[in-house]
Each structure stands twice: as structure tokens, then as C-alpha cells.
Amino acid sequence: MGKLRAGVVTPLLAVAVLAASVAACGGGGSDATNAGASSGAAQPAEKIKLTVALFSDFHFAPIYEEFKKTHPNVEIVERRAQFNDHHKNLTTQLATGAGAADVEAVEAGYIAQFTPLADKFYDLNEYGLTKRQGDYLDWKWKQGLSPDGSKLLGLGTDVGGLAMCYRTDLFKKAGLPTDRAEVSQLWPTWEQYMEAGKKFVAAKVDGAKWFDGPGENFRAMVDQAPVGFYDQQNNLVAGTNPDVKKAFDLNAAMVQADESAKLAAFSPPWNTGLTKGSFATIICPAWKLGSIKDAAPTTSGKWDVAAVPGGGGGNQGGTHLMAPKQGKHPKEAAELIDLLTSKDNQLKLFTEAGALPSIPALYDDPTITGFKNPFFSDAPTGKIFTDAAKALKPQYVGPKAGDVLTTFGNALQRIEQGKQSPDEAWAQALKDLERIK
Amino acid sequence: MATRAPDNVAAIPPAPPVRSSPGTNRRHLVHRLDVKGSPYAYVAPFFLLFCAFGLFPLAYTAWVSLHEWTLLSDVHTFVGLDNFRTLLADDYFWNATFNTVSIGVFSTAPQLLLAIWLAHLLNRPLKAQTIFRVTLLLPNVTSVVAVVVIFSQLFGRDYGLINWVLSWFGAGAVDWNAGTATSHAAISVMIMWRWTGYNTLIFLAAMQAVPRELYEAATIDGASGFTQLRKITVPMIRPTIVFVVITSTIGAMQILAEPLLFGTYSLTGGPDRQYQTLALFIYENFTKLDFGYASAVSWMMFVFIVIVAAINYLLTRRTRGSLT
């Protein structure tokens, strides 16, 4: 009898256990949420884990340690994903209601996609961060607000004032000037930048080209225009904006003049190209100094920094930190955001990672204005970028700006790979734009 | 158990025949239930999981594909077969289909020939057989990401090993990533690297079931090794070949990681979509959060796989017929 019953019972038991465990998975989440929310407020000493999701190394680690000194009960876990994946993941996590970190980094190209989802993020005003408004660049502050301006959804970390990095060793071999003031004189406009490129290519220096790839230069040119891919009403105007067409045509011409090293930014071959000197110039938003240093540490001293063609202006990139409502510890998350974006820490992040502060008071701070970057031949990057930041005219960034940029980047690459003429590539890009809803 | 057993023994003997009849009936019922029912109970976990993670998503995807459905909006408009109509007129969809078939053929055909040949070489008394077999399987246990990252470097345009070797013979640098044929070749090589050894082992297992006497007789008749492979081995393992062809074909229809990583996360599979496979096309549309359209593509892919499997099935039936 006992044996007999076991024959039926075992599989039934297996099913029951399975069902129970599935149910536990489904139900567990909400239980944990409730428990976390209530006990978090009741017992401040409770162990708390905060996750911070970033898309590259922001050099935040020392600041986490600083935060732990005032919050000994908090453990901070940082996770990183590739740039596009990071933002797509966040979109999915918000839509499905699970998986978002307590603090999420959102880049300028994507911020307008997330601020309309105001009900998915904590209003940082409620946690006292309104006090920070006076610190910030006005436009950077506004980028982090909900569309109606009532809620504070994100606090800015850095902004991306533009400059142009160049290899002094390659310039010297090509017979171009190497002094940064003279180099800046080479290219007051992008057309002159292209002409200088022709001279460089004609000199045939070690197989090096003028720049890495057309995508990032195209982005910089569009960023410098008063209107980019979208108008203020979120209409996609990329196809009809003459500034976009002009930037596209100029980059196509540069590609056809054989000035491109045909390397997609941040790809492994691009890293190798940086190290081996495959290109002489590269567009440098402030944060890119850190990327270059990380990707090609052996090129120290071979780089220098000059003014960007097209007369300053233009913001490329820069990030906000936001706290999704899925997080169980909004108070701690807000405090962490406050610390990560504080005046002192923005100052530190500039000297350590090259991130240009979004707090204008710092632009006259002698630590920054006097800062010389040893990796870039002691270029006075502090002065170069604070000058750029002061001249910066912010541009409205629409919701799918990232996808639009990819579309044009692909079009330029098709020209680069000899698959299409500039006209064909432009026509296909316009068709592809229609798919972006 | 030990305490219960005497209870049972004690309970059964004193029971009078009349009173025992409902008890035995119940016991009969339990016994019949056990015999008839427990097999189903044993397989139930699989089917429950299959329904939850196989059948339900399949049906739900079909439902979603009939809607204008984006993740960020709570309004899902029913549009009937509109998504499919758009899809069939979409050049990018047919481009992805072509790429999938091309990469599938490029990778599967040479791979299976190579696998049969390797299995043939191993199907003889060798020293350290286990080492050879384990070595064959090693590429398969390597993470696909690692494989693609390494191969992408080998196929690099400026500093890749393969272009370096080619340059010895005076060939110019090939931009493997840019061309349609070259990128398909590169991706096929990655797939072959991972799966040839695996298929070799399956073939080897089948070959070892072929009676030795056939080879001995053939050897006496003076048949060469290659003739033996062609005339004895291949016909004898035909069912296994068909099985491997089916599984490889289905695998080839679903290639995603290789093109995605080869293009360093380019969702379009290169700027000209030169190596965007169907799975990558689906992924691209899902990441655009256009779930309705992406679901329609998924279903078309499912239909393709069913068609391919059906063709394979018909071929199997025919070969079975010819064997008996």
C-alpha cells in the first residue's frame, strides 16, 4: 500500500512543488516590495542594497565609499551595459515593471524619451533635491524635468562641451603645425577642417587617415546647429532641416576625399586604431578624453587638444541620474544622486575622468580652469572645455534622437564602404526615418 | 514505513470477506489510476513547462501580431493581418530572409561534409580516442560571445590575422565586415567552428553501430577508404544524417548572436543590413518596442521553419522507403 501510493504521490508532488515554486516567483516580488518599503522607513539601520546602472565607467567608485561613510547600512552595486543596450533595457524594464536599478544613468540622446514617463520615476523634489536648482546650468536642469516642469526626474552629472583632439606626432610628420593655438587656426570652419584633412591625406603618413569615422563628426555638426533632429514640438525634422543635410553632405565629401579611417566609434577595431594611430584627429566632447585614455593608455603624450571647428557651441552627450519607481529605497537613492552630482564630486570627476561639470560656478574654479591634462600633452583642458561650456547653446533633443543618429551613421558608412553614392545613401536614410515612430 | 507496515498486515487478515469488498474496490481503483494515470503525471511537468514557455508564448505572439502594439502604450489597436501585409512588402524582411538562407547554406553544407569526414577518420582504432573526442567538443562548450569576439578580431580589416596571412600571397586587405559575401563567409566560419565537432560526435556514434563485417568484406574486395565511406558508411547512417541536417537547418534559421556581435551591436547587421538575419531583424523590431510587427516577423519565421522541417520530413520518409 505504502509503496503503491508513493507511485502516484511522487509525480503529483513534483507538479505541486513546481506549481508552488512558480507561484512563489510571481508572488515573491510584490511581497518583497511591500516589506522593503515599510521596514525601510521604520528601521534606518536595516541593510539596504542600492544598484546603480551605468553605460560605461563613470569613475564613481570613490564616491560610493564616501556615501557608505554616512550610510554604513547601504551596499552599492554598480552594473554596466553597452550604451545602446543600457537605454533599451531601461525602456523595457520600465514598461514591464521589473528589473530597473535604483539609480539609472540616462544620456542626453535619450533623456527626452524618458522624461515624459514621469509616473515611472520618483519626483526628486519630494526628497529635497529642489535645493540644487541654483547650482545647475539652466538648460541642463530643465532637461531633467517632466514635460510640464512640475517634477524633477533626473539630476545632471556632466555636459559634453566640444573640442578636437589630435595626434601631434602624426601632424608633425605631415608637415602640419603642432601647437594647439596654430592648429585651432587651421579649422575655424568644418570646410577648413576638411581642407586640412586633404593636406594630411596627401602627405601619406604611416597609412593614417584624418579622422576615425564620419558618424561622430556628423553628430558634432548637428549638435552645433540651433535645431537638430527634432523641433520643440517633438516633430522629426531631420529630413528637412538644412543644417542636417549640410552636415551629411560635408561628411560624405570628407569620406570621398579618403579622409576617414572607416572605424566605428567604440568598436574593438576603433580601440586598436586609437592605439596604433590610424587617424590624426577625433572629435572630443569632454568625456571622450577619459575614453581615449582608457582605450589607448600607451598613447600618452602623443595627443593634444584644439578648439572644435565651427566656432564652439554644441553639446555632445552628458548624463542625468534618475530614480525609477521600481526602486524600494527612494530616500537613499535620492541621497546617492545628490552626492554623485554634488559640486565637490563634479569637480573631482573632471580631474579624474574629464567629465565637464554641469554646475557653472565651477567653470571659474581655479582647480578646473588651471587644470592641465598630462595624458594630452598638458593641454589646458580645463580652460578649453569651460570656454566651450560657456559658449554652449543648448539644443532641444527629441525622443528618438539616438535612433535617428544611428540611421544617418549607417548611411554614411554605406558611402564609406563604397556601397552607395551620397545621394542614394541620403535617400535611403530618409526612407528609414519613416520607420522611426 | 517500518511502523506502518505491521498496521497494514494486521488490518488485512481479520477483515471479513463481505466487509472488505468496498475496500478492495477502492484499492482496485487506486491501482488502476496508478497504472493509467501516473505515466501522465510523470510527463506532466514537461508539458506544463512547455505550455507555459512554449505553447502560450506562441499563441500570445500570434495574438500580438494582429495588433498595433507598442510596449510604451496601453492601447493596442486590432489591425488584423495588416502587419503581415506590411511585412511581405518590406524589402528589409526579404533581405534578412536571403541572408539567413545564405548564411545557413554557407555554414551547414561544408560543416556536415567536414563532420562526416572527421567522424570517418576517428572511426577506427586510435590511441587516446577520448582526447580526440573531447577536443572536438571543446569549441562547442566555449561561449558564443568569446568565439565571435575572437573571430571578429581574426577577421579584422586592418590588423586581423586572416588578412595578414592573405597579404603573404599579395592579396589586399579584405573588409570582411563590409561585403555581403565576405561577412556571410566570416559568420559561417564562426558557426562551423562551434558546431562541426558536435556533429562529428553524432556521426561517429552512428558509424560505430555499422557492422564491422561490412568493412572487412569491402576491404577484402579491395575497396579504398573513400569508397567504403561513400558506399557503406553514408548509406548506413543516412537516418542520422537526415536528423543532423534537420537540427542544423533549424539552428541556422535562428542565428542571432553571431551577426549581432560581429557587427558590435549593430541591430541592422551592418550599415547596409548585409548580414542581418531574420532573428536579428526580429530583435531590431522588438528593441524598437514595435511588438506587433516583431511578432508578425516571428510568426513568419516560425512558418519558414515549419516549411523547412516539412520538406526535411518528406525527404526522410523517402529515404526510409528506399532503405527498406
Interface residues (C-beta under 8 A of the other chain):
Chain A: M1 G2 L4 R5 G7 V8 P11 L12 A14 V15 L18 A19 V22 Q82 N84 D85 K88 T91 T92 A95 T96 L117 K262 A264 F266 S267 P268 P269 T272 G273 K276 S278 D403 T406 G409 N410 A411 L412 Q413 R414 E416 Q417 G418 K419 Q420 R435 I436 K437
Chain B: M1 R4 A5 N8 R27 V30 H31 L33 D34 G37 S38 A41 Y42 A44 P45 L48 L49 A52 T70 L71 L72 V149 S152 Q153 G156 R157 D158 Y159 D175 A178 T264 Y265 S266 L267 T268 P271 D272 T287 K288 L289 D290
